[in-house]
Amino acid sequence: MHGSLPGLPLGPEGVRKLFGSFGSIEQKWTIEDVIAEGDKVVVRATNTCIQESFFGILSRGRQQTFTATFIHYIVDGKIVETWRNADDLGRVLQLGARIEPGISE
């Protein structure tokens, strides 16, 4: 999976670590679009979830709603590669993170 949490290895091990990082999560995915052509399937979806933390920021029970687009590469009827683009910045802002200007020297 490309575009998931920073530092995860590629391949099945990275996907296992990604799912292992979630902790307790309640979520509902709403599929907005599915577009397929050739060996690629694109899924645009909205997720509403409550999870323990995201990128190390505790949720304190706050609900997060974000959009995501996945491009799946299919070989012999199986997903062998995925590219992910999700509104991770929007998620951390919903959990109370703040953007502050950097200090230039």
PERAKA-V880659 format. One record per run of one state. SS is the DSSP state (H for helix, E for strand, C for the rest). FROM is the first residue (numbers start at 0). TO is the last residue. If there is no record, write none. Layout:
ss:SS from:FROM to:TO
ss:SS from:FROM to:TO
This chain:
ss:C from:0 to:0
ss:E from:1 to:1
ss:C from:2 to:10
ss:H from:11 to:19
ss:C from:20 to:23
ss:E from:24 to:36
ss:C from:37 to:38
ss:E from:39 to:50
ss:C from:51 to:51
ss:E from:52 to:53
ss:C from:54 to:55
ss:E from:56 to:57
ss:C from:58 to:62
ss:E from:63 to:74
ss:C from:75 to:76
ss:E from:77 to:85
ss:C from:86 to:86
ss:H from:87 to:93
ss:C from:94 to:104
